Amino acid sequence: MALLAGTEFAGYTIIRSIGAGGMGEVYLAEHPRLPRRDALKILPEAFTGNHEFRGRFVREADLAAGLWHPHIVGVHDRGEFDGRLWIAMDYVDGCDASQLMRTRHPDGMPVTEVTTIVSAIAGALDYAHQRGLLHRDVKPGNILIESASSGPPRITLSDFGIAREIVDSAGLTATNLTVGTVAYAAPEQLMGQSLDGRADQYALAATTYHLLTGSAPFSNSNPAAVIGQHLTATPPQLSALRPQLAALDEVLGKALSKAPADRFATCAEFASALSQAENDAGRSTVRRQVTATPAAIQTQENRRPRGRRRGVAILAVATVLIATVVAMGTYIRNHPATHIDEIHPMAATAPLDGTFRFQYRPAQSTLMGSPHPLPYEDYERWWAMRTSCNQSACFAIGLPLDPEDHNRLQENGTATRFQFVDGNWHESPRRKRDDMDACSIGADGTMEKGQDTTVTTSQLQPQSDGSFQSTVTMTVITSECGRQGGVFQTPFTAVRVADNPPEIAMPDPIIDELPTPEAVAGPVLAGSYQLTLNTGQTRSDGTFNHTSDVLRQWWAFRSRCTASGCVATAAALDEAKTPPKPQDWPVFCDW
């Protein structure tokens, strides 16, 4: 039964219905605590009693919630209420690619728009594959294009809640087809075989063909016949329908190979090859205006000769397989298709654009994870920020502004760079020499000035009110002043206050050669450790100090790694090895 506006469900307040399908209803709903609107998908009551489905739903929703990528619709929460399972996701105010095809491009989209969409979705898929997750339902209806009042529209891949671990591709269901779509599914998925990321690549290639021609590669009113074509038929030539795109035939043919080993190694390789083929063909030859009414739209079946008749055995297998298909609900937008003249790579969800005030709280500083308040008041710094994105990532650059006149740059100021990774802005480490008033003890016993070398970084976390919370982390890496290894941290808040001053020319922050940091293996410190300190072996000015015995302490460690290194923090445990409370953990950032 459809829910009315104002109804409360699992704490959410229903605003309106977005759509409905075989997998239940989707509503626009107010979050129970945060000032945010989510897409709330409520599954049919019949699914709640299916223990196998419930287990898969809980597991796969939890897996999807661990994904964050600028081109993936985020999953926030899931649960059960009044006997019905539900899942909350980002609400995307726009249309899906299938709607865009029907309303504006029934015979195929401009190739430059298609390659931009494919590059975005390929990046999202590779991101998930690197984390052991498959999508298994890539199709135009799951590619969302967000309305944009200014700037390029955002491109995202939805329904990652049906993802599953690659290593478990043969488990939980009798066949991997149960959550796939026949028109775009890879042969190995249709046959219930083990899957890897190349199955999603096949579906992305089939989707690409659809976006360029207006129809899926294999079309027939009988789904069993479509399955048979996926299993045995030669991939169709794009040039048969759009001769000017003949240069793309080889790329699509490779990605649509029957055997996974014959496809590209990654989705990004496929997207790159497609873009290169488009460039070789010449962009000027592929743009055209399309004006067609629904009556003028031809079906793929009419435009292309039917393939040869399939054998009885193939049709029998296909018929059995199609009987297991479960129609998955998708987002159905209740407004006209987004007007898109040209699609570009999306901007970061929380861009650093404009003049920002950074408010530091030194009284809350820590040293090595322990409270270490600094003896001065809160202070501010002002920055001019600019964000820019390429096909694979988003970057930002910050220029320090004069403390007294925020319309001009600070003299001798140093720019800092950020990259948007896993939902946060990661600052590139800055290495510098710091002046120290009290560095060493002179011959007369007085403290002398000096310098040591530090590395500073931060990680800005977007907040629902548009601000950013962060902690600046400074690590001392030299020993001139006896501070080597010290980790000082000070929290701060970044708030956008205005546009950038027009007289300041902001440089482009794009750094093409900078790769997106990926998690890498490192010397991980995780868990509780016993530290044995043999203080009897301590040296003092080269002489052993034998006044103390062996001491033992217990510490709890946690660590994180990116491609550029690892960082860890620790908290001391009491003698009973009682772990610290989560809020007592020191905060740390990657570099």
SEMIRO-803121 format. One record per residue (C-alpha): residue number from 1; chain; y, x, z. Coordinates in steps of 0.2 Angstrom, whole numbers, plus 5000, padded with zeros to 4 digits. Example, Ala and Ser with C-alpha at 12.3 -4.5 7.8 and 13.67 -1.06 7.14 Angstrom:
% SEMIRO-803121
{1,'A',{4978,5062,5039}};
{2,'A',{4995,5068,5036}};
//
This chain:
% SEMIRO-803121
{1,'A',{5000,5000,5000}};
{2,'A',{5017,5007,4995}};
{3,'A',{5029,5012,5009}};
{4,'A',{5046,5005,5009}};
{5,'A',{5062,5014,5011}};
{6,'A',{5066,5017,5030}};
{7,'A',{5047,5017,5035}};
{8,'A',{5042,5032,5046}};
{9,'A',{5026,5041,5042}};
{10,'A',{5020,5056,5052}};
{11,'A',{5038,5058,5058}};
{12,'A',{5045,5058,5040}};
{13,'A',{5057,5044,5035}};
{14,'A',{5054,5037,5018}};
{15,'A',{5069,5037,5006}};
{16,'A',{5061,5031,4990}};
{17,'A',{5045,5032,4980}};
{18,'A',{5044,5046,4967}};
{19,'A',{5027,5041,4959}};
{20,'A',{5009,5036,4961}};
{21,'A',{4993,5041,4954}};
{22,'A',{4974,5043,4957}};
{23,'A',{4977,5055,4971}};
{24,'A',{4989,5043,4980}};
{25,'A',{5008,5041,4981}};
{26,'A',{5022,5053,4982}};
{27,'A',{5038,5049,4991}};
{28,'A',{5055,5058,4994}};
{29,'A',{5056,5059,5013}};
{30,'A',{5068,5066,5027}};
{31,'A',{5060,5079,5037}};
{32,'A',{5058,5074,5055}};
{33,'A',{5067,5088,5063}};
{34,'A',{5076,5099,5049}};
{35,'A',{5090,5093,5038}};
{36,'A',{5079,5094,5023}};
{37,'A',{5071,5082,5010}};
{38,'A',{5053,5085,5006}};
{39,'A',{5041,5078,4993}};
{40,'A',{5028,5069,5004}};
{41,'A',{5011,5066,4995}};
{42,'A',{5000,5053,5004}};
{43,'A',{4982,5053,4998}};
{44,'A',{4971,5037,4997}};
{45,'A',{4963,5031,5013}};
{46,'A',{4945,5033,5004}};
{47,'A',{4947,5052,5004}};
{48,'A',{4949,5053,5023}};
{49,'A',{4931,5048,5026}};
{50,'A',{4924,5061,5014}};
{51,'A',{4921,5076,5025}};
{52,'A',{4918,5088,5010}};
{53,'A',{4935,5083,5003}};
{54,'A',{4944,5084,5020}};
{55,'A',{4937,5101,5022}};
{56,'A',{4943,5107,5005}};
{57,'A',{4960,5098,5007}};
{58,'A',{4964,5106,5024}};
{59,'A',{4958,5123,5018}};
{60,'A',{4967,5123,5002}};
{61,'A',{4983,5116,5009}};
{62,'A',{4983,5130,5022}};
{63,'A',{4981,5143,5008}};
{64,'A',{4995,5136,4998}};
{65,'A',{5006,5136,5013}};
{66,'A',{5005,5155,5013}};
{67,'A',{5012,5157,4996}};
{68,'A',{5031,5160,4993}};
{69,'A',{5037,5164,4975}};
{70,'A',{5053,5159,4967}};
{71,'A',{5043,5150,4953}};
{72,'A',{5030,5141,4965}};
{73,'A',{5034,5124,4973}};
{74,'A',{5032,5128,4992}};
{75,'A',{5020,5119,5003}};
{76,'A',{5027,5116,5021}};
{77,'A',{5015,5105,5031}};
{78,'A',{4999,5094,5030}};
{79,'A',{4990,5082,5042}};
{80,'A',{4983,5065,5045}};
{81,'A',{4992,5049,5050}};
{82,'A',{4986,5031,5051}};
{83,'A',{4969,5037,5043}};
{84,'A',{4977,5045,5028}};
{85,'A',{4979,5063,5023}};
{86,'A',{4996,5070,5018}};
{87,'A',{5004,5085,5012}};
{88,'A',{5023,5090,5012}};
{89,'A',{5031,5100,4998}};
{90,'A',{5047,5106,4991}};
{91,'A',{5056,5091,4982}};
{92,'A',{5061,5096,4965}};
{93,'A',{5075,5086,4958}};
{94,'A',{5071,5086,4939}};
{95,'A',{5057,5083,4927}};
{96,'A',{5041,5091,4922}};
{97,'A',{5038,5099,4905}};
{98,'A',{5027,5085,4899}};
{99,'A',{5042,5073,4901}};
{100,'A',{5053,5085,4893}};
{101,'A',{5042,5086,4878}};
{102,'A',{5041,5067,4876}};
{103,'A',{5059,5064,4878}};
{104,'A',{5067,5078,4869}};
{105,'A',{5054,5089,4860}};
{106,'A',{5040,5078,4854}};
{107,'A',{5035,5091,4840}};
{108,'A',{5038,5107,4850}};
{109,'A',{5051,5116,4860}};
{110,'A',{5062,5130,4854}};
{111,'A',{5051,5146,4856}};
{112,'A',{5064,5155,4867}};
{113,'A',{5063,5141,4879}};
{114,'A',{5044,5142,4879}};
{115,'A',{5043,5160,4882}};
{116,'A',{5055,5159,4897}};
{117,'A',{5045,5145,4904}};
{118,'A',{5029,5155,4901}};
{119,'A',{5036,5171,4909}};
{120,'A',{5041,5162,4925}};
{121,'A',{5024,5153,4927}};
{122,'A',{5014,5169,4923}};
{123,'A',{5023,5178,4937}};
{124,'A',{5019,5164,4949}};
{125,'A',{5001,5164,4944}};
{126,'A',{4999,5183,4945}};
{127,'A',{5007,5182,4962}};
{128,'A',{4994,5170,4968}};
{129,'A',{4980,5179,4960}};
{130,'A',{4985,5195,4969}};
{131,'A',{4983,5186,4985}};
{132,'A',{4965,5179,4980}};
{133,'A',{4971,5162,4975}};
{134,'A',{4968,5152,4959}};
{135,'A',{4978,5137,4953}};
{136,'A',{4965,5129,4941}};
{137,'A',{4976,5115,4935}};
{138,'A',{4990,5123,4924}};
{139,'A',{4997,5110,4912}};
{140,'A',{5014,5104,4907}};
{141,'A',{5014,5090,4920}};
{142,'A',{5013,5103,4934}};
{143,'A',{5028,5114,4927}};
{144,'A',{5044,5107,4935}};
{145,'A',{5061,5110,4928}};
{146,'A',{5075,5107,4941}};
{147,'A',{5091,5099,4937}};
{148,'A',{5106,5111,4938}};
{149,'A',{5124,5106,4939}};
{150,'A',{5128,5124,4935}};
{151,'A',{5119,5139,4929}};
{152,'A',{5101,5139,4923}};
{153,'A',{5088,5127,4928}};
{154,'A',{5074,5132,4940}};
{155,'A',{5056,5133,4934}};
{156,'A',{5042,5130,4946}};
{157,'A',{5023,5128,4946}};
{158,'A',{5018,5113,4957}};
{159,'A',{5001,5107,4965}};
{160,'A',{4996,5124,4972}};
{161,'A',{4989,5114,4986}};
{162,'A',{4972,5113,4976}};
{163,'A',{4971,5132,4975}};
{164,'A',{4956,5140,4982}};
{165,'A',{4950,5158,4986}};
{166,'A',{4943,5167,4971}};
{167,'A',{4929,5174,4981}};
{168,'A',{4923,5156,4984}};
{169,'A',{4925,5149,4967}};
{170,'A',{4907,5143,4967}};
{171,'A',{4907,5134,4984}};
{172,'A',{4913,5118,4991}};
{173,'A',{4911,5108,4975}};
{174,'A',{4897,5106,4962}};
{175,'A',{4908,5112,4948}};
{176,'A',{4926,5120,4947}};
{177,'A',{4930,5105,4935}};
{178,'A',{4933,5093,4949}};
{179,'A',{4951,5098,4951}};
{180,'A',{4955,5104,4933}};
{181,'A',{4962,5095,4918}};
{182,'A',{4950,5095,4903}};
{183,'A',{4963,5097,4889}};
{184,'A',{4968,5114,4896}};
{185,'A',{4953,5120,4906}};
{186,'A',{4944,5137,4902}};
{187,'A',{4926,5136,4895}};
{188,'A',{4920,5145,4911}};
{189,'A',{4928,5131,4922}};
{190,'A',{4921,5117,4911}};
{191,'A',{4904,5125,4914}};
{192,'A',{4905,5127,4932}};
{193,'A',{4904,5146,4932}};
{194,'A',{4913,5159,4943}};
{195,'A',{4932,5160,4940}};
{196,'A',{4945,5173,4941}};
{197,'A',{4964,5173,4936}};
{198,'A',{4959,5174,4917}};
{199,'A',{4954,5155,4919}};
{200,'A',{4972,5151,4923}};
{201,'A',{4978,5162,4909}};
{202,'A',{4968,5152,4897}};
{203,'A',{4976,5136,4904}};
{204,'A',{4993,5144,4902}};
{205,'A',{4989,5148,4884}};
{206,'A',{4984,5130,4881}};
{207,'A',{4999,5124,4889}};
{208,'A',{5010,5136,4878}};
{209,'A',{5002,5129,4863}};
{210,'A',{5006,5112,4869}};
{211,'A',{5024,5116,4872}};
{212,'A',{5026,5124,4855}};
{213,'A',{5018,5110,4845}};
{214,'A',{5018,5094,4855}};
{215,'A',{4999,5093,4857}};
{216,'A',{4986,5102,4867}};
{217,'A',{4975,5114,4857}};
{218,'A',{4960,5102,4856}};
{219,'A',{4964,5083,4856}};
{220,'A',{4952,5069,4854}};
{221,'A',{4951,5051,4862}};
{222,'A',{4934,5056,4869}};
{223,'A',{4935,5069,4883}};
{224,'A',{4918,5075,4880}};
{225,'A',{4922,5080,4862}};
{226,'A',{4937,5090,4869}};
{227,'A',{4925,5099,4881}};
{228,'A',{4914,5103,4867}};
{229,'A',{4929,5110,4857}};
{230,'A',{4934,5121,4872}};
{231,'A',{4916,5128,4873}};
{232,'A',{4913,5131,4854}};
{233,'A',{4928,5129,4842}};
{234,'A',{4939,5143,4836}};
{235,'A',{4956,5142,4844}};
{236,'A',{4968,5133,4832}};
{237,'A',{4981,5143,4823}};
{238,'A',{4999,5139,4828}};
{239,'A',{5005,5143,4811}};
{240,'A',{4996,5128,4804}};
{241,'A',{5009,5117,4812}};
{242,'A',{5024,5129,4813}};
{243,'A',{5022,5142,4800}};
{244,'A',{5037,5152,4806}};
{245,'A',{5028,5156,4822}};
{246,'A',{5013,5165,4813}};
{247,'A',{5017,5181,4823}};
{248,'A',{5012,5172,4839}};
{249,'A',{4994,5167,4832}};
{250,'A',{4986,5183,4837}};
{251,'A',{4993,5183,4855}};
{252,'A',{4988,5165,4858}};
{253,'A',{4971,5168,4850}};
{254,'A',{4967,5182,4862}};
{255,'A',{4973,5172,4878}};
{256,'A',{4962,5157,4872}};
{257,'A',{4946,5168,4869}};
{258,'A',{4930,5160,4875}};
{259,'A',{4925,5175,4885}};
{260,'A',{4937,5180,4900}};
{261,'A',{4934,5198,4895}};
{262,'A',{4942,5196,4878}};
{263,'A',{4958,5189,4886}};
{264,'A',{4973,5199,4893}};
{265,'A',{4970,5207,4910}};
{266,'A',{4984,5197,4918}};
{267,'A',{4995,5182,4914}};
{268,'A',{5010,5194,4914}};
{269,'A',{5003,5204,4900}};
{270,'A',{5000,5188,4890}};
{271,'A',{5018,5182,4893}};
{272,'A',{5025,5200,4888}};
{273,'A',{5015,5200,4872}};
{274,'A',{5021,5182,4868}};
{275,'A',{5039,5187,4871}};
{276,'A',{5037,5203,4860}};
{277,'A',{5029,5193,4846}};
{278,'A',{5043,5181,4847}};
{279,'A',{5055,5196,4845}};
{280,'A',{5046,5202,4831}};
{281,'A',{5046,5186,4822}};
{282,'A',{5065,5184,4824}};
{283,'A',{5073,5172,4835}};
{284,'A',{5084,5164,4822}};
{285,'A',{5069,5157,4813}};
{286,'A',{5062,5147,4826}};
{287,'A',{5077,5136,4833}};
{288,'A',{5078,5119,4825}};
{289,'A',{5085,5102,4831}};
{290,'A',{5072,5089,4835}};
{291,'A',{5077,5070,4834}};
{292,'A',{5062,5059,4835}};
{293,'A',{5058,5042,4841}};
{294,'A',{5041,5038,4850}};
{295,'A',{5035,5029,4834}};
{296,'A',{5038,5045,4824}};
{297,'A',{5027,5056,4835}};
{298,'A',{5011,5060,4827}};
{299,'A',{4996,5064,4837}};
{300,'A',{4987,5081,4836}};
{301,'A',{4972,5072,4829}};
{302,'A',{4981,5065,4814}};
{303,'A',{4990,5082,4811}};
{304,'A',{4975,5093,4811}};
{305,'A',{4958,5091,4803}};
{306,'A',{4944,5087,4815}};
{307,'A',{4932,5101,4820}};
{308,'A',{4914,5101,4815}};
{309,'A',{4903,5089,4824}};
{310,'A',{4896,5095,4840}};
{311,'A',{4877,5096,4843}};
{312,'A',{4869,5083,4854}};
{313,'A',{4866,5095,4868}};
{314,'A',{4884,5101,4869}};
{315,'A',{4890,5082,4870}};
{316,'A',{4877,5078,4883}};
{317,'A',{4883,5093,4894}};
{318,'A',{4901,5088,4891}};
{319,'A',{4898,5070,4896}};
{320,'A',{4890,5075,4912}};
{321,'A',{4904,5087,4916}};
{322,'A',{4918,5074,4912}};
{323,'A',{4909,5062,4924}};
{324,'A',{4914,5074,4938}};
{325,'A',{4933,5075,4934}};
{326,'A',{4944,5068,4948}};
{327,'A',{4962,5064,4942}};
{328,'A',{4974,5074,4952}};
{329,'A',{4991,5065,4955}};
{330,'A',{5007,5074,4949}};
{331,'A',{5025,5073,4952}};
{332,'A',{5032,5058,4942}};
{333,'A',{5051,5059,4942}};
{334,'A',{5061,5042,4942}};
{335,'A',{5076,5048,4932}};
{336,'A',{5079,5054,4914}};
{337,'A',{5073,5071,4908}};
{338,'A',{5084,5086,4912}};
{339,'A',{5095,5091,4898}};
{340,'A',{5091,5109,4894}};
{341,'A',{5100,5118,4880}};
{342,'A',{5092,5134,4884}};
{343,'A',{5081,5140,4899}};
{344,'A',{5084,5156,4908}};
{345,'A',{5075,5164,4922}};
{346,'A',{5079,5155,4938}};
{347,'A',{5091,5162,4952}};
{348,'A',{5084,5165,4969}};
{349,'A',{5083,5149,4980}};
{350,'A',{5095,5156,4992}};
{351,'A',{5107,5167,4982}};
{352,'A',{5119,5180,4989}};
{353,'A',{5134,5176,4979}};
{354,'A',{5152,5176,4986}};
{355,'A',{5161,5183,5001}};
{356,'A',{5150,5184,5016}};
{357,'A',{5155,5187,5035}};
{358,'A',{5141,5197,5044}};
{359,'A',{5142,5194,5063}};
{360,'A',{5133,5207,5073}};
{361,'A',{5127,5205,5091}};
{362,'A',{5126,5222,5099}};
{363,'A',{5123,5214,5117}};
{364,'A',{5106,5209,5110}};
{365,'A',{5101,5226,5103}};
{366,'A',{5084,5234,5106}};
{367,'A',{5078,5252,5107}};
{368,'A',{5059,5254,5103}};
{369,'A',{5057,5235,5105}};
{370,'A',{5065,5235,5123}};
{371,'A',{5082,5228,5127}};
{372,'A',{5095,5241,5125}};
{373,'A',{5112,5231,5125}};
{374,'A',{5126,5241,5117}};
{375,'A',{5143,5243,5127}};
{376,'A',{5154,5234,5115}};
{377,'A',{5159,5216,5110}};
{378,'A',{5152,5207,5095}};
{379,'A',{5160,5212,5078}};
{380,'A',{5161,5207,5060}};
{381,'A',{5159,5215,5043}};
{382,'A',{5164,5207,5027}};
{383,'A',{5155,5209,5010}};
{384,'A',{5157,5204,4992}};
{385,'A',{5140,5199,4986}};
{386,'A',{5133,5196,4968}};
{387,'A',{5115,5190,4963}};
{388,'A',{5106,5192,4946}};
{389,'A',{5089,5189,4941}};
{390,'A',{5078,5195,4927}};
{391,'A',{5061,5189,4921}};
{392,'A',{5052,5195,4936}};
{393,'A',{5063,5196,4951}};
{394,'A',{5080,5193,4958}};
{395,'A',{5092,5206,4965}};
{396,'A',{5109,5207,4974}};
{397,'A',{5122,5220,4977}};
{398,'A',{5135,5220,4991}};
{399,'A',{5152,5229,4991}};
{400,'A',{5160,5231,5008}};
{401,'A',{5177,5223,5010}};
{402,'A',{5192,5230,5019}};
{403,'A',{5192,5224,5038}};
{404,'A',{5210,5219,5037}};
{405,'A',{5211,5212,5019}};
{406,'A',{5196,5204,5013}};
{407,'A',{5203,5203,4995}};
{408,'A',{5200,5221,4992}};
{409,'A',{5187,5234,4994}};
{410,'A',{5185,5245,5009}};
{411,'A',{5190,5263,5005}};
{412,'A',{5175,5275,5004}};
{413,'A',{5163,5260,5006}};
{414,'A',{5145,5261,5000}};
{415,'A',{5137,5248,4990}};
{416,'A',{5120,5241,4996}};
{417,'A',{5106,5233,4986}};
{418,'A',{5094,5219,4990}};
{419,'A',{5078,5212,4982}};
{420,'A',{5072,5194,4984}};
{421,'A',{5054,5195,4990}};
{422,'A',{5043,5183,4999}};
{423,'A',{5057,5171,5003}};
{424,'A',{5069,5184,5011}};
{425,'A',{5082,5197,5004}};
{426,'A',{5076,5214,5008}};
{427,'A',{5089,5228,5009}};
{428,'A',{5085,5244,5000}};
{429,'A',{5085,5258,5014}};
{430,'A',{5101,5268,5016}};
{431,'A',{5099,5286,5022}};
{432,'A',{5115,5294,5029}};
{433,'A',{5121,5307,5042}};
{434,'A',{5128,5299,5058}};
{435,'A',{5141,5307,5069}};
{436,'A',{5136,5308,5087}};
{437,'A',{5149,5311,5101}};
{438,'A',{5135,5317,5113}};
{439,'A',{5122,5327,5103}};
{440,'A',{5118,5343,5113}};
{441,'A',{5122,5352,5129}};
{442,'A',{5134,5367,5126}};
{443,'A',{5133,5384,5135}};
{444,'A',{5146,5378,5148}};
{445,'A',{5135,5363,5152}};
{446,'A',{5147,5350,5142}};
{447,'A',{5140,5338,5129}};
{448,'A',{5144,5343,5111}};
{449,'A',{5146,5333,5096}};
{450,'A',{5134,5333,5082}};
{451,'A',{5125,5323,5068}};
{452,'A',{5108,5317,5065}};
{453,'A',{5100,5308,5050}};
{454,'A',{5096,5289,5050}};
{455,'A',{5088,5277,5038}};
{456,'A',{5095,5259,5039}};
{457,'A',{5088,5243,5032}};
{458,'A',{5088,5224,5035}};
{459,'A',{5079,5208,5029}};
{460,'A',{5090,5192,5027}};
{461,'A',{5081,5176,5031}};
{462,'A',{5088,5160,5023}};
{463,'A',{5092,5146,5035}};
{464,'A',{5093,5127,5032}};
{465,'A',{5111,5127,5034}};
{466,'A',{5114,5140,5021}};
{467,'A',{5117,5155,5032}};
{468,'A',{5105,5170,5034}};
{469,'A',{5098,5177,5050}};
{470,'A',{5094,5196,5051}};
{471,'A',{5091,5211,5061}};
{472,'A',{5098,5228,5055}};
{473,'A',{5085,5242,5059}};
{474,'A',{5091,5260,5061}};
{475,'A',{5077,5273,5062}};
{476,'A',{5082,5291,5067}};
{477,'A',{5072,5304,5056}};
{478,'A',{5079,5320,5062}};
{479,'A',{5079,5329,5079}};
{480,'A',{5097,5337,5080}};
{481,'A',{5102,5326,5094}};
{482,'A',{5085,5323,5102}};
{483,'A',{5083,5305,5095}};
{484,'A',{5070,5308,5082}};
{485,'A',{5058,5293,5080}};
{486,'A',{5070,5281,5089}};
{487,'A',{5071,5263,5081}};
{488,'A',{5087,5254,5085}};
{489,'A',{5089,5236,5081}};
{490,'A',{5104,5224,5081}};
{491,'A',{5103,5205,5076}};
{492,'A',{5117,5198,5065}};
{493,'A',{5121,5182,5055}};
{494,'A',{5127,5182,5037}};
{495,'A',{5138,5167,5032}};
{496,'A',{5146,5163,5015}};
{497,'A',{5165,5160,5018}};
{498,'A',{5172,5160,5000}};
{499,'A',{5170,5165,4982}};
{500,'A',{5172,5183,4978}};
{501,'A',{5190,5189,4976}};
{502,'A',{5194,5188,4957}};
{503,'A',{5202,5205,4956}};
{504,'A',{5185,5213,4962}};
{505,'A',{5174,5217,4947}};
{506,'A',{5156,5215,4954}};
{507,'A',{5143,5226,4946}};
{508,'A',{5127,5219,4939}};
{509,'A',{5113,5221,4953}};
{510,'A',{5099,5221,4941}};
{511,'A',{5088,5236,4943}};
{512,'A',{5075,5235,4929}};
{513,'A',{5065,5249,4934}};
{514,'A',{5063,5243,4952}};
{515,'A',{5046,5235,4954}};
{516,'A',{5043,5220,4965}};
{517,'A',{5036,5227,4982}};
{518,'A',{5018,5221,4984}};
{519,'A',{5007,5222,5000}};
{520,'A',{4998,5239,5000}};
{521,'A',{4985,5246,5011}};
{522,'A',{4992,5258,5025}};
{523,'A',{4988,5265,5042}};
{524,'A',{4988,5248,5050}};
{525,'A',{4991,5247,5068}};
{526,'A',{4985,5230,5074}};
{527,'A',{4978,5224,5090}};
{528,'A',{4977,5232,5108}};
{529,'A',{4975,5250,5110}};
{530,'A',{4972,5262,5125}};
{531,'A',{4984,5277,5125}};
{532,'A',{4977,5292,5134}};
{533,'A',{4991,5304,5139}};
{534,'A',{4986,5321,5145}};
{535,'A',{5001,5325,5154}};
{536,'A',{4993,5341,5161}};
{537,'A',{4995,5349,5144}};
{538,'A',{5014,5345,5143}};
{539,'A',{5024,5360,5138}};
{540,'A',{5041,5363,5146}};
{541,'A',{5051,5377,5137}};
{542,'A',{5034,5384,5131}};
{543,'A',{5026,5384,5148}};
{544,'A',{5012,5372,5153}};
{545,'A',{5016,5359,5166}};
{546,'A',{5000,5356,5176}};
{547,'A',{5007,5345,5189}};
{548,'A',{5001,5328,5182}};
{549,'A',{4984,5321,5178}};
{550,'A',{4978,5310,5163}};
{551,'A',{4987,5294,5162}};
{552,'A',{4981,5278,5152}};
{553,'A',{4991,5264,5146}};
{554,'A',{4988,5249,5136}};
{555,'A',{4999,5243,5121}};
{556,'A',{4998,5229,5108}};
{557,'A',{5003,5234,5090}};
{558,'A',{5006,5224,5074}};
{559,'A',{5012,5231,5057}};
{560,'A',{5017,5226,5040}};
{561,'A',{5017,5236,5023}};
{562,'A',{5025,5235,5006}};
{563,'A',{5023,5246,4991}};
{564,'A',{5036,5258,4998}};
{565,'A',{5029,5261,5016}};
{566,'A',{5023,5253,5032}};
{567,'A',{5031,5249,5049}};
{568,'A',{5024,5245,5066}};
{569,'A',{5031,5239,5082}};
{570,'A',{5022,5239,5099}};
{571,'A',{5023,5230,5116}};
{572,'A',{5017,5237,5133}};
{573,'A',{5003,5227,5141}};
{574,'A',{5000,5226,5160}};
{575,'A',{4985,5234,5168}};
{576,'A',{4975,5218,5165}};
{577,'A',{4978,5220,5146}};
{578,'A',{4987,5203,5146}};
{579,'A',{4995,5201,5128}};
{580,'A',{5014,5198,5127}};
{581,'A',{5020,5181,5123}};
{582,'A',{5025,5179,5104}};
{583,'A',{5043,5177,5108}};
{584,'A',{5042,5194,5117}};
{585,'A',{5037,5204,5102}};
{586,'A',{5051,5215,5095}};
{587,'A',{5057,5211,5078}};
{588,'A',{5055,5223,5064}};
{589,'A',{5059,5224,5045}};
{590,'A',{5049,5232,5030}};
{591,'A',{5056,5247,5021}};
//
